[in-house]
Every structure is written in C-alpha cells, then in structure tokens.
C-alpha cells in the first residue's frame, strides 16, 4: 500500500483528498498546510509519495520539492495545482518532482499520477501536452545522446526493446536504461510522449537512418 502525504494550504482540500484517497486503498500518513510543516511531516513519517500544492503560504510547492529531494531523493513528489502556466510547469519539473497533476482533473487521474510516481515512473497531466510540445518548451529540455537518439528512433519505427537489443547488439536492460534516460531528459510522461517530443524537436526523423539528421 502506498504511503501518502498531502500538503495543501486549504484545509477542506486536505480533508477531502485524505478521505477520497484513503478510500482508494492508499495509506494517507499525514497532511500539512505549509512548506515548513510539509518538510517536518515528510521527515517524520517517510511517505512513498507526497502530493504537494504548488502555492503555499510560506513558499511554493516547487521549493518544498527541491528541498526535500535533496535529502530524500527517492521520494516521489506529485505537484498538484490549479494553474496551467508554462513557467510553473517547468519550475516544477526542474525541481525533481516526477508528477504534475491539475486540480481540474478527476480523482482517477490523481490516483493514476500517484501510482505511476510510486512505481518509479512519471506523470504529467495530458492537458499540459500542448505546453510541453510548444517550441519554447521543447527547446528547454536536455539534448539526447547519440545512443538515446538511435534507440528512440527505432522505437518510433515500431521496434520493441527486445528487437532493438538484437538490432544494435546491446542488452535489453541497457536499452531500457537508455529509454528511461531519454524519458527523463525529455521530461516526458512515457515512451510515446518522449517519442512525440523527440520528433517535434527534430531529434529523430521517421524514414531516415537513426544516424542521419
């Protein structure tokens, strides 16, 4: 069962999320209403995932995420916000948070975000795709290495990790490591999202050799 902390400055929101998520089989181990109280709570109870409002009375959820992840890099942080703001989105992703969920989304979407982050993955609300794929946004993510670009190109062509392993004679686990690195660098939700960003940026081009372009 995922141990969950909730940090939001609105008491009604904290109580509502606690009731609904606890009813979904998650163990809500504590709630807090500020950056400092959130840091104290996370230190005291050691949750697997923290759901953090991006706007808090004594700072921002981004600041909280950055500070807590310096001490507990394995913690999964899901930033939870009502804002669809590009700068806030990238500040959040730059903080090390692995989830970014909108309050406009459904409870099922928030549960999905929490579960994906708890499982070691990432989640960005699908409504933010247009922001992530805009030219100013895609120009801010890290450049892929030649090997990462080659593997993403082959995946875009429809090859599986096993097929890519045979094609370029590296282990399946090495392929998967390169894919995880590419997803992280491209700040993508999953492989499909990473491929879309790489195509948008011109990192890969369908119909060309992986080493062209």
N, C-alpha and C positions, 0 to 999 in steps of 0.2 A: 504494500500500500504506500502510495506517495505521501511523504510528509510535506505539508504545505504551510507557508507563512504568507499572510496577506497584509500589505502596507498601503493604506489609503487614508486620506485625511477626513473623509466623510464617514461618520460612524454608521449611518444607515447602509452605506455601500459595503463596509466591512462586515456588518452583521448579515446582510443579505447574501454576500458571496460565501461567507462561512457556512450558513445554513444550506445553501444550494450545493456547494462543492462537497461538504461533508455528506450530504445525501447522495452524492455520486460515487461514494466509496473512497474518497480521499480523506486523509487524516490531517485536518487543519490544526496545527500545533500551537498557533498563536496569531494575534493580529496586533497592528500598531498603526499610529496615525501621523508619524513624522519620520524624518531621516534618522535622527538620533535614536528614537525609540525602536525604529526598524533595525538599525545596526545592533542595538542591545538585544533585541529579540532573536535575531538570526544567530548571534554569538551564543545565546543561552540555550536555544532549542535545536540548532543544527538541522534545519529543514533540507529536503532534497531540492525543492523549488520555492522561490519567493515571487509572488505576484505583487508588483510594485506600481503604484500610481506615479505617473511621470511628473505631476505637480504636487509638491508637498509644502507645508507651511514654513519649514526651516531649510529649504533647499529643493533639489529636484531628484526624481527617481533615478535619473541618469547618474547624478553624483553618488547616490547611495549604491547603485550597481557597481560603479567604478571602485569605490572604496571597499566594498565588501568582497569583491572578486580579487582584489589584491591579496587579501588574507585567506579567502576560501575560493580558489579558482575552480573547484569542482561544483560549486553551487550553480543551479540553473535559475536564471532570472528572466521572468516574463514581465516586460513593461506593459502596463495596462492604461490606456489613455483615450480620451475623447477627441484628441487633436489629430487631424490629418495634415501635418505640417512637415515638409521635407527636411528642414533643418533639425527639427526634433527627432525625426526618424533616424537620421544619420548620426546625430549625437547619441541616440540610444544604441544603435548598432555598434558605434565606435566604443561604447562603454564596456563592451564584452557581454552584454545581455544577449541571450540566444533566442528570446521570444519577444514579439511585438504585436500585441493584440489590441483591437479597438473596442471601446465600450459600446459602440453601435452594433457589435457582433452579438451572436447568440451565445447562450451558455454552453451549447455543444461546441462552438468554436473555441471558447476559452478552455474548455476541458481538453480539446484536441491540442491546443497550444501547450498546456501544462504537461500533457502526456508525452508529446514529442520532445519537449525540452528535458523531461525526466528521463527519457530513453536515450539522451545524449545527442538529440537532433536539434534542429532549429525550426522556428515558426515565424512567419510574417503574414499578417492579415492579407488575404487575397485582394482586398480593396486598395491596398497600397502598391500593387504591381505596377500601375501606371506611373507612380512616382519612382519606383526602383528602376524602371526601364526607360525613363526620360534621359535625354543626352546629358544634362548636368549631373544627374545622379549616377549614371553608369560610368562617367568619367572619373568618379571618385574612388572606385574600388581598385584593389591591387591587381597588377598585371599577372597573368598566368605564366608559369614556366613553360618551356617548350614541351616537356613531357606531359604536363597537365593539359596543355592545348591539344596535343595529339590525342590524348585519351578522351577528352570532351568531344573532339571532332568525331572520333569513332563511335562514341555513344550517340551523337546526333545522327549518325548514319544508321543507327539501329542495332549496333553490336552490343552484346551483353558483356559483363565483366569477364566471364569465362572465355568468350570469343576474343576479347581484346588481349587477354593474357596469352593466348596462343598466337595471336597476330604479331605481337611485339616482343614475345618471349620474356615476359616478367611474370612473377607470381600473381595469383588472383588477389591476395591480400595487399600487394604493392599497388595494384590497380585501384583497389578500394581506398587505400590511403591517399592516392593522388586525387581521387574523386572527392573525398572528404575535404582535402585541402582546397580544391577548386571551389567547392560549395562555400567554404568559409571565406575565401578571398573575394568571391563574387557576392557575398552576403545574401545568398540565395536560400529559399525555403527547402529546396530539394534538388534532385538531379535535373528534373525537367526545367525548373526555374533557372538553374545555373546555365543550362544549355541555351535558354532563351536570352539570358543576359550576354553570354559569350557571342551569340550570333548578332545581337543588337550592337555590340561594341566592335564587331568585326574581328574578334579574336579567332573565330573559326568561320569557315565558309563552306556550305554544303556544295558537293560536286567537285571540290578541289582535293588534292592530296593533303593529308594532315600537315605536311611540312611546307606547304605553299602559303602565301599570304603574309 
